[in-house]
Each structure stands twice: as structure tokens, then as C-alpha cells.
Amino acid sequence: MAGELLELFEAAKKAADAAAAERSSSGGAEEVRCIDALKRLKSFPVTKQDLIDTQVGKRVRLLTKHPRQKIQAMASDLIEIWKRVVIEETTKNKKNGCSDNKDSMKPDVAKAETVKVEKVQKAPDSVRVEKASRVENVKVEKISRLETVKVEKHGDAEPLKVEKVPKEEKQVSGSKRPLQAPNGPPKLTKMIKCNDDARDKIREILAEALSKVSDEADEDIRDEVNACDPIRVAVSVESAMFEKWGRSNGAHKFKYRSIMFNIKDTNNPDLRRRVLLGEVKPERLLVMTAEEMASDRRKRENDQIKEKALFECERGGPPKATTDQFKCGRCGQRKCTYYQLQTRSADEPMTTFVTCVNCNNHWKFC
């Protein structure tokens, strides 16, 4: 897809250069050939990723300053079409992200609901309770990991009520017990040493960084964070790094530094939280790039920079020089920048493109 896109553009660029060198004022064969190539580009299906990979938008932008008016208009229309493609894909991706977040929240809402079952009959055989008297209340509780089941009987003639209450609603009396991961090992109170000062130091640094997650986490996930063991996670990460790369002062010391810097970075709490909660396994952490380890805020900023620079042809264009030799016809100032391009044949002089620094007025001459 990207190769065909570049081939079509190269054909249009070659015809545009030949059309600029033609002596005829308009309607030449090369001009018609260039316009046909641009029309094929307009009908060619492209995606945002194709435009980013090929950077063809910057190069098409140069054709909007072509000497032939028809080529200028066709190139401007093509740029607008590609801009709409980028905007539509960006908006669609954002909507898909929001819908995924809503879907992921549905199971949590379902867990928080209270399930009540009422049966208007006498106590069934499956529920065996001890009757003290006819009007005496009998209460049976069964506490499991996820829910509490309460059975209440208010007499033979009263309905039997079975109620399931989520674990979150259970009242904890007295002092709180320290949270632990369900069915997991107890949290470590001190670092596990390996009789290697360098490795022990790395484990302590990682454990110290992961211990900050409990203070940085939001209220809705703080209980889950407190149930995790930062020391145990730090040991597993360091062990995975040692098994794959060897000692930290060897050939892979820069990879050690990259991972430790990103985990300790105060502006990147998202990576620490994902590593501690197990969303990013140690094996996955070792192969992540710097862009993948960046925080969500940094990723959004990088995406905005890419989108902004996609159609900024001047960033990838030739360097500009500042001069006072040209006078702006709009504001009369002499603060200008200019650059030169060979838009015609080799025996013709170069075309100079001038921009006024004061009012951003553009003009060109040969």
C-alpha cells in the first residue's frame, strides 16, 4: 500500500517538474499528466498510518506552490482530503477507546449489585437450620471469598429470605487487618538478598520505586494496590533482567538504566502501577521500547506532535536563511526568511521562496 502510494506521487512529481519547465502557458502534456496522477492519488485509499510512514503529505505540500494554477488547486484538494482522513481516524480511535473502557466497567458494576432471592414457602430441605421456637429468628451465614449468604427465617408462616451480599459491603469491626493478595503468599517485610551487592542495590531501588504506588493510586484501586507486594515484584523484575542480560555492568547496562529510569521517573506513575499490579509482566517489560514505557500523558503528547507535524512540510524542507534584502509588500518590513529550490530545468535559475517574519506573508520569484 505504501509503495503504490509513493509510486503514484513520484509520477506526479516528475510530471510537475517537467510541466514547470515547459514553455507553454497552460494545457501542456506534462501538466495534464501531472493532474491525472494527482487525481489517481485522490481516489487512492490511504490510512493515517500510511501517511505517517511515507511522509508524502509534506512532499505534496510543495506542489501547492507550483507555477501552474491547476496543479496548485489539485494539490490543495488532495491535502484537504488527507487531512480529513487523519481527523476521522483519530476521532474513531478515541471513540473506540471510550467504548472499551465502558465495557470493562460493566463486570465491576455487576459484582457490586445485591442479589436477593425470596421464596414464599416453608424452609426447604436443602437449608437445614435449628428451630429454637416458632417465632424465633434463625440466621445462618456462610462467608466465602467473594460473597456472604444470609438466610433468615421469621416463623413457619413467614417467607424464607435468601440474600447475597457482596464482600465489599461487609462491615469490618475493630482494627483493620493488612490486605494480602487472595490465596497468595504473605507480603515480604525485608529484601531478599542474593549475596551480590550490585544486584541487591538494583532490587532495593526497584522496591523503593514500586512502594510509591500506594500513595499515587486513586481511591478506587488503592485496596488492590495495597494487596500487592512491591518487594516480591522488584525481585522478580531484577531476576528476569539478570537471566536475560547478565550483570548490570556488562554489555546491556544501558538497558538496565532505561528500565530503572522509567520505573523511578516521577512523571511516569502509570508504568509503576502496571508493573506492580501485574498488568506488565517482567518478561514483557524487558522488550518494551521507550515509547511503550512512556506514561499515558506522554503518549498523548507524542500522538499530537505526530499529527501536527504530518502536514508541516517546512519542518522537512530545506533550511531557511534570514535576510533584510527583501521588502514585504504587505507590511513593508524587511525581516524575512527565504530558501531556494530548483523547480525548473537545470539551466534555469533557482526559485526563491520568501516569508515575512512580521506578517507571515509568502511570495516567490525566480
N, C-alpha and C positions, 0 to 999 in steps of 0.2 A: 504494500500500500504506500509506504513512504517513498520507495524507489520510483513508482509510477508518478507520484506527485512531483518529485524532483525532476523527472524526465520532461514532464509537461511544462514545468517552469523554465527549464533550460531552453526548450524550444521557443517559448515566448520571449525569453531574454535575448536569445540570438537574433530572432526576427526584429525585436525592438531596437537593438544596436544597429542592425542593417537599415531599418527604417529611418533612424536618426541621420544616417549618412547619405540617404537618397536625396537627390536634388529636387525631385518633385515636391510640390507643396503639400499635397494630401492625396490619399487614394492609391498609393503605390502598392506594388505586390507584397513587399515586406511588411508594410503596415497592415494589410489585410491578413497576412499570415500570422502576425502577432495578435491581432484581435481574435482570430479563430482559436489560437492557442489559449488565450485568456478566457474565452467562452467555455472551452473544454474544462479549464480549471474551475470555473463557476459551477459546472454541473458535476464535477468530480466529488464523490463522497469523502469527506475528511472528518477526523475527530480531533479533539483537543490535544490528545497525546501525539498525534501525527504532526500537528503544527509546532508543538514544543520540541519534538525530536529533530525535525528538519529545519526549524527556524526560517521557514520560507516566507513567513509574514514580513520579516524585516527586509527581505530582498524584493518582495513585490512592492513594498512601500516606495522604493526608489523609482519605480515606473510611474508613480503618480506625479513625478516632476519631469516626465518625458516631454520633448518638444512638440510631439503630435497630440492634439487635444483629444482625439478619440481613444488613444492608448491611455492617456491620463484618466479619462472618465471610466474606462473599463477596469483599470487597476483599482480605482477608488471604490467601485461597486464590489469588486472581489474582496477587498479589505473589509468592507462592511459586512459582507456575508460571513466571512470567517470570524469576525468579532461576535456576531450573533450565535455562531456555533459554540464558541468558548463560553459565552454567558449562559446559554441554555444548559450545557453540560454541567457547569458549575452549580447552577440552581438545582438541577436534578439530583446531583450527588448530595447536596445539603439536605434536600427533602428526604432522600433515602436514608440518610444518617439519622434524621429525627424519627422516622417511622420505625427504624430498627431499635432505637432507644425505647420507644413506647412499647414495642412488642416484648422487649426484655424485661420491662417493669411489670407485665401482666402476671407472671407467676408469683412475684413477690406480693402483689395485691391479693391474689387468690389465697396465699398462705395466711394472710392477716385476717381473712374472713372467719367469722364464727359459724360453725355448722351446728345446727340444732335439729334434733330428731325427736318427735313426740309420738307416742303410741298410746291410744285410749283403750287400754285393756289391762288385764291383771298382769302381774310381773311374769315375764316369760321364763321358760325353763333354763335358757342359756345364761340368765343373770341370777345367780344364787346369792341371796342376802339373808341375814339373820334378823328375824322379826322379834323385837322386844315387846311390842304391844300393837294393837290395831291402829292407833293414831300416832304411833311413834315414827319419827322421821329416820329413815335409813339412808346413809350416804356412803357410797363406795367410790374411791378414787384410784385411778390407775395412771401413773406418771410414766411417760415414755420420753424418748429423746425429743420428739417433735410436738407432742400434744398431751393434754390432760383430759381424761374422760371422767365425767361426773355422772353418777346415777342417783337420783333422788326418788324416794317413794313416800307419798303422803297418805298412806292408807290403802285399803283394798279397793275402795270405790274411786280413788283418785287416779288420774292419768300418770303413767310412768314417763318420766322425762330423762332423755339421754342427751347430754350436751358435750360437745367437743370444743375445748378452749385452746387456742394456740399457746405455745410455750412463752411467747412474748408477753402474754397477759398475766402470767403467774406472778403473784406478789412474793417478793423475797423479803423475809423478815430477818431482823438482826443485821449483822455485818455481812458485806458482800464478799463472796469468795472470788479469788483470782480466776479470770477467764482462761480457759485452755481450749485448744482445738479438740473437737469431738472425736472420741476414740483415737486420739493421738498421744504421743509421748509428752511427758511434762516439760514445761519450759526450763531451759538451762539457766542457771544463776551465775555461771562463770565460763570463761572462754575455754574451749578445748585446745590444748597445746599439742604441737607436733614436733617439738624439740628442734625447731628451725626458726631462728629469730626473724628472718625476713618474711617467712610465711605467717608467723604469728602476728607480726606487725600489720600485714595486709588484712588478716582476719579481724583484728581489733578496729581497724579503720572502717571496714565494711559494716561491722556490727554497730559501731557508733553512728554511722550514717543511717542505717536502717532503723535504729532506735528513735530517730526523729519523726518517723511516720505517724506515730500515735498522736503527737502534738499537731501535726499538719493536717490530719484527716478530718473530714466532716463528721458531724454528729451521727449521720445515718449509717456510716460504716466504721465508726470507732470501735464498736464491740468486736467486729470481725478482725480489725487490725490488732486489737489487744490480745486476741486469741492466738496470734501468730508469734513465732519465736525468732527474733532478729539474729540471735547468736547462731542458732542452728542453720538459718538461711545463709548467713555470712560464711559459715564453714563449708556448706555445700557449694557455694559460688567459688570460693577460693580453691577448693579441691578440684572442681571442674577445670578451672584455669590452669592449675598445676599439671593435671593429667594431659591436657591438650598442648600446652605451650612450654612446659618445664618451668625453670626458675624465672623469677621476675627480672633478673639482671641479664637474661640471655638475649637471644635474637628477637624475641617477641615482647620486649619491655615496653614498647610504645603501645601495644595493645592492652597491656596491663594498665598503663597510665590512662588510656582513653576510657576504659570501663570504670576505673575508680574515680576519675574526674567527673564523669556524668552522674554516677551514683551520689557523689558528695555535693554536686552543684546545688546551691540553694535555690536557683531558679528552675530546677527540674524535679519537683516533688512527685510528678507523675511516674517517672521511671522507678524511683524508690518504692512507691506504693505498689506498683505492678509486680516488682520483684519479690517484695515481702509477702504479698497475697498469693503468690504462685501463678499469677497470670503470665509472667515471663519466666520460663524455666532457665536454670543455669546454662544448659546446652544451647538454648536459643539466644541467650544474652551474649555468648561468645561470638556469634556470627552476625550480630546486628551491626549495621552501619551507624555512622554518626547521625544521619538524618532520622533513622528509625529510633534511636535512643533519645532524640530531642523531645522536649515537652510538647503537649498539645498546643499550647500557645505559640511556641516556636514553629511548629509545623504549619499552623495557620498563617503566620507571618511569611514563611518561605513560599507558601502557595500564592499569597498575594503578590509577592515580589515577582514570581514567575509570570503570573498573569499580567502584571503591569509592564514587564519587560518584553512580553511576547511581540507586541506591535511597536515597540520603540526602536525604530531602525537606526536612530542616531547613536545608540549605545554600541552597536556592532559596526558602525560606519567608520570612515576614515577620520583621523584626528583633526580637530579644528584649530585654527590659529586666530589670535586676536590682533586686530589692527584698527587704526584710525584713518586709513586711506579711503574708506568708503563712507558716504553720507547717506543716511536713511531718508528716503523720500517722504516718509510718514511723519516722523517726529523731528527730523533734522539733526539728530545726534550722530556722532562718529564712533561710538563704541559698538563695534561689530566683530563677529567671528565668521570665518569662511573656511571652506575646503574645496578642493578641486577634484573633478572626475573626468576621465576620458570617455565621454558619452558618444562621440562621433568617431570617424575613422582616425587612423594613427597619424596621418599627415595634417589633420585639423588641430587647432588649439584646444586645450582643455576647457571644460565648462566650470566656471567658478560659482559656487553657491554661497550666498551671504545671508547672515541672520543678524538682525539688530538686537543687541543685548537689552536695550531700554524698552522697546515695544514689541519685540519678538516678530518683527516684520521680516518676510523672506523674499528674496529675489535672486536672479541668476543672470549671468552674462557670459559671453564667450570671448 
